[in-house]
Amino acid sequence: DDFQWTAATIVQSVVVFCLAGCAEILGGWLVWAAVRGDSSTTGKKPWWYALVGSVVLVIYGFIPCLQPTDSFGRIYAAYGGFFIVLSFLFGWALDGDKPDLGDVIGGSIALAGVFVVMFWPR
C-alpha cells in the first residue's frame, strides 16, 4: 500500500468518521426509540421512527466507503474509537445521559487508540 496521509486526507477521514458515527447512532437511536422507548416520560416513538432509522442505517453502510484509504479492517477498527465518543455525546444530547469521568477517560483512550492505528508509520 503506497497510501500516504496528507492534511487533506486526515480531514477527509475525520469528517467521514463523524458522518458515519452520526448516521449509525441516529439511525440506531430512531429504531431504539420506536422499539424500546426513550428514557424520558414520552415512552415509545411512532413506528415510522424505526423505518426512518433503518433507512439511515442502510445509508450508514455506504459512508465508510468514502475513506481515503483502502484498509477495510483498519478503517473499521479506528472508527470504533469515534463511535465510542460520539455515542457518549449523542446519549447526552438525546437522552440527557451525561458522560461521567470514566466515560471521558475511556473515550480519550479510545481516540488515542484511533490515532495510533491510523497514523502509525507503516
MODELLER restraints for C-alpha pairs under 7 A, 6 or more apart:
rsr = mdl.restraints
at = mdl.atoms
rsr.add(forms.Gaussian(group=physical.xy_distance, feature=features.Distance(at['CA:3:A'], at['CA:69:A']), mean=6.77, stdev=0.5))
rsr.add(forms.Gaussian(group=physical.xy_distance, feature=features.Distance(at['CA:9:A'], at['CA:68:A']), mean=6.16, stdev=0.5))
rsr.add(forms.Gaussian(group=physical.xy_distance, feature=features.Distance(at['CA:13:A'], at['CA:67:A']), mean=5.59, stdev=0.5))
rsr.add(forms.Gaussian(group=physical.xy_distance, feature=features.Distance(at['CA:13:A'], at['CA:68:A']), mean=6.58, stdev=0.5))
rsr.add(forms.Gaussian(group=physical.xy_distance, feature=features.Distance(at['CA:16:A'], at['CA:63:A']), mean=6.81, stdev=0.5))
rsr.add(forms.Gaussian(group=physical.xy_distance, feature=features.Distance(at['CA:16:A'], at['CA:64:A']), mean=6.59, stdev=0.5))
rsr.add(forms.Gaussian(group=physical.xy_distance, feature=features.Distance(at['CA:16:A'], at['CA:66:A']), mean=6.66, stdev=0.5))
rsr.add(forms.Gaussian(group=physical.xy_distance, feature=features.Distance(at['CA:16:A'], at['CA:67:A']), mean=6.41, stdev=0.5))
rsr.add(forms.Gaussian(group=physical.xy_distance, feature=features.Distance(at['CA:17:A'], at['CA:79:A']), mean=6.02, stdev=0.5))
rsr.add(forms.Gaussian(group=physical.xy_distance, feature=features.Distance(at['CA:17:A'], at['CA:82:A']), mean=6.63, stdev=0.5))
rsr.add(forms.Gaussian(group=physical.xy_distance, feature=features.Distance(at['CA:20:A'], at['CA:60:A']), mean=5.65, stdev=0.5))
rsr.add(forms.Gaussian(group=physical.xy_distance, feature=features.Distance(at['CA:20:A'], at['CA:63:A']), mean=5.71, stdev=0.5))
rsr.add(forms.Gaussian(group=physical.xy_distance, feature=features.Distance(at['CA:20:A'], at['CA:64:A']), mean=6.56, stdev=0.5))
rsr.add(forms.Gaussian(group=physical.xy_distance, feature=features.Distance(at['CA:21:A'], at['CA:82:A']), mean=6.94, stdev=0.5))
rsr.add(forms.Gaussian(group=physical.xy_distance, feature=features.Distance(at['CA:21:A'], at['CA:83:A']), mean=5.48, stdev=0.5))
rsr.add(forms.Gaussian(group=physical.xy_distance, feature=features.Distance(at['CA:21:A'], at['CA:86:A']), mean=6.48, stdev=0.5))
rsr.add(forms.Gaussian(group=physical.xy_distance, feature=features.Distance(at['CA:23:A'], at['CA:56:A']), mean=6.01, stdev=0.5))
rsr.add(forms.Gaussian(group=physical.xy_distance, feature=features.Distance(at['CA:23:A'], at['CA:57:A']), mean=6.45, stdev=0.5))
rsr.add(forms.Gaussian(group=physical.xy_distance, feature=features.Distance(at['CA:23:A'], at['CA:60:A']), mean=5.32, stdev=0.5))
rsr.add(forms.Gaussian(group=physical.xy_distance, feature=features.Distance(at['CA:24:A'], at['CA:57:A']), mean=5.66, stdev=0.5))
rsr.add(forms.Gaussian(group=physical.xy_distance, feature=features.Distance(at['CA:24:A'], at['CA:60:A']), mean=5.76, stdev=0.5))
rsr.add(forms.Gaussian(group=physical.xy_distance, feature=features.Distance(at['CA:25:A'], at['CA:87:A']), mean=6.62, stdev=0.5))
rsr.add(forms.Gaussian(group=physical.xy_distance, feature=features.Distance(at['CA:27:A'], at['CA:53:A']), mean=3.90, stdev=0.5))
rsr.add(forms.Gaussian(group=physical.xy_distance, feature=features.Distance(at['CA:27:A'], at['CA:54:A']), mean=6.24, stdev=0.5))
rsr.add(forms.Gaussian(group=physical.xy_distance, feature=features.Distance(at['CA:27:A'], at['CA:56:A']), mean=5.06, stdev=0.5))
rsr.add(forms.Gaussian(group=physical.xy_distance, feature=features.Distance(at['CA:27:A'], at['CA:57:A']), mean=5.24, stdev=0.5))
rsr.add(forms.Gaussian(group=physical.xy_distance, feature=features.Distance(at['CA:28:A'], at['CA:53:A']), mean=6.14, stdev=0.5))
rsr.add(forms.Gaussian(group=physical.xy_distance, feature=features.Distance(at['CA:30:A'], at['CA:49:A']), mean=5.17, stdev=0.5))
rsr.add(forms.Gaussian(group=physical.xy_distance, feature=features.Distance(at['CA:30:A'], at['CA:50:A']), mean=5.61, stdev=0.5))
rsr.add(forms.Gaussian(group=physical.xy_distance, feature=features.Distance(at['CA:30:A'], at['CA:53:A']), mean=4.84, stdev=0.5))
rsr.add(forms.Gaussian(group=physical.xy_distance, feature=features.Distance(at['CA:31:A'], at['CA:49:A']), mean=6.11, stdev=0.5))
rsr.add(forms.Gaussian(group=physical.xy_distance, feature=features.Distance(at['CA:31:A'], at['CA:50:A']), mean=4.01, stdev=0.5))
rsr.add(forms.Gaussian(group=physical.xy_distance, feature=features.Distance(at['CA:31:A'], at['CA:53:A']), mean=5.28, stdev=0.5))
rsr.add(forms.Gaussian(group=physical.xy_distance, feature=features.Distance(at['CA:31:A'], at['CA:54:A']), mean=6.87, stdev=0.5))
rsr.add(forms.Gaussian(group=physical.xy_distance, feature=features.Distance(at['CA:33:A'], at['CA:44:A']), mean=5.67, stdev=0.5))
rsr.add(forms.Gaussian(group=physical.xy_distance, feature=features.Distance(at['CA:33:A'], at['CA:45:A']), mean=5.49, stdev=0.5))
rsr.add(forms.Gaussian(group=physical.xy_distance, feature=features.Distance(at['CA:34:A'], at['CA:44:A']), mean=5.16, stdev=0.5))
rsr.add(forms.Gaussian(group=physical.xy_distance, feature=features.Distance(at['CA:34:A'], at['CA:45:A']), mean=4.45, stdev=0.5))
rsr.add(forms.Gaussian(group=physical.xy_distance, feature=features.Distance(at['CA:34:A'], at['CA:46:A']), mean=5.77, stdev=0.5))
rsr.add(forms.Gaussian(group=physical.xy_distance, feature=features.Distance(at['CA:34:A'], at['CA:47:A']), mean=5.70, stdev=0.5))
rsr.add(forms.Gaussian(group=physical.xy_distance, feature=features.Distance(at['CA:34:A'], at['CA:49:A']), mean=5.74, stdev=0.5))
rsr.add(forms.Gaussian(group=physical.xy_distance, feature=features.Distance(at['CA:34:A'], at['CA:50:A']), mean=5.54, stdev=0.5))
rsr.add(forms.Gaussian(group=physical.xy_distance, feature=features.Distance(at['CA:35:A'], at['CA:44:A']), mean=6.61, stdev=0.5))
rsr.add(forms.Gaussian(group=physical.xy_distance, feature=features.Distance(at['CA:36:A'], at['CA:44:A']), mean=6.14, stdev=0.5))
rsr.add(forms.Gaussian(group=physical.xy_distance, feature=features.Distance(at['CA:37:A'], at['CA:43:A']), mean=4.76, stdev=0.5))
rsr.add(forms.Gaussian(group=physical.xy_distance, feature=features.Distance(at['CA:37:A'], at['CA:44:A']), mean=3.66, stdev=0.5))
rsr.add(forms.Gaussian(group=physical.xy_distance, feature=features.Distance(at['CA:37:A'], at['CA:45:A']), mean=6.22, stdev=0.5))
rsr.add(forms.Gaussian(group=physical.xy_distance, feature=features.Distance(at['CA:38:A'], at['CA:44:A']), mean=6.37, stdev=0.5))
rsr.add(forms.Gaussian(group=physical.xy_distance, feature=features.Distance(at['CA:38:A'], at['CA:95:A']), mean=6.96, stdev=0.5))
rsr.add(forms.Gaussian(group=physical.xy_distance, feature=features.Distance(at['CA:39:A'], at['CA:95:A']), mean=6.08, stdev=0.5))
rsr.add(forms.Gaussian(group=physical.xy_distance, feature=features.Distance(at['CA:74:A'], at['CA:117:A']), mean=6.90, stdev=0.5))
rsr.add(forms.Gaussian(group=physical.xy_distance, feature=features.Distance(at['CA:78:A'], at['CA:114:A']), mean=4.66, stdev=0.5))
rsr.add(forms.Gaussian(group=physical.xy_distance, feature=features.Distance(at['CA:78:A'], at['CA:117:A']), mean=6.37, stdev=0.5))
rsr.add(forms.Gaussian(group=physical.xy_distance, feature=features.Distance(at['CA:78:A'], at['CA:118:A']), mean=6.69, stdev=0.5))
rsr.add(forms.Gaussian(group=physical.xy_distance, feature=features.Distance(at['CA:81:A'], at['CA:110:A']), mean=4.67, stdev=0.5))
rsr.add(forms.Gaussian(group=physical.xy_distance, feature=features.Distance(at['CA:81:A'], at['CA:111:A']), mean=5.20, stdev=0.5))
rsr.add(forms.Gaussian(group=physical.xy_distance, feature=features.Distance(at['CA:81:A'], at['CA:114:A']), mean=5.78, stdev=0.5))
rsr.add(forms.Gaussian(group=physical.xy_distance, feature=features.Distance(at['CA:82:A'], at['CA:111:A']), mean=6.61, stdev=0.5))
rsr.add(forms.Gaussian(group=physical.xy_distance, feature=features.Distance(at['CA:84:A'], at['CA:107:A']), mean=6.19, stdev=0.5))
rsr.add(forms.Gaussian(group=physical.xy_distance, feature=features.Distance(at['CA:85:A'], at['CA:107:A']), mean=5.20, stdev=0.5))
rsr.add(forms.Gaussian(group=physical.xy_distance, feature=features.Distance(at['CA:88:A'], at['CA:99:A']), mean=6.08, stdev=0.5))
rsr.add(forms.Gaussian(group=physical.xy_distance, feature=features.Distance(at['CA:91:A'], at['CA:97:A']), mean=5.49, stdev=0.5))
rsr.add(forms.Gaussian(group=physical.xy_distance, feature=features.Distance(at['CA:92:A'], at['CA:98:A']), mean=4.77, stdev=0.5))
rsr.add(forms.Gaussian(group=physical.xy_distance, feature=features.Distance(at['CA:92:A'], at['CA:99:A']), mean=6.88, stdev=0.5))
